[in-house]
């Protein structure tokens, strides 16, 4: 099960987060995202757990729990749609020349 975690304290490491979650079941991976330019943590990330029931137990127990002065938020991760822009297509333009003859496509 893939879990989304938000409002993560910037001083919390991936290892500390993994230790906190292992009490609910086996943690496959922990990834806290960082800004590419500054290298600072963005405050959210993703956790993968081996079993769905363990992941659901972790979400129930830790959602809203205060860690280092911040209330973390956990939820089931939702896959975002890929290539939204690739599916977008411009409508074809139609132009008419001076003789009212229709021309498809770009007029230039």
Secondary structure, DSSP 8 states (H G I E B T S, - for coil): -EEEEES--TT--HHHHHHHHTTTS-EEEEEEEE-TTT--EEEEEEEEES-HHHHHHHHHHHTT-EETTEE-EEEE-----S-HHHH------EEE-TT--EEES---
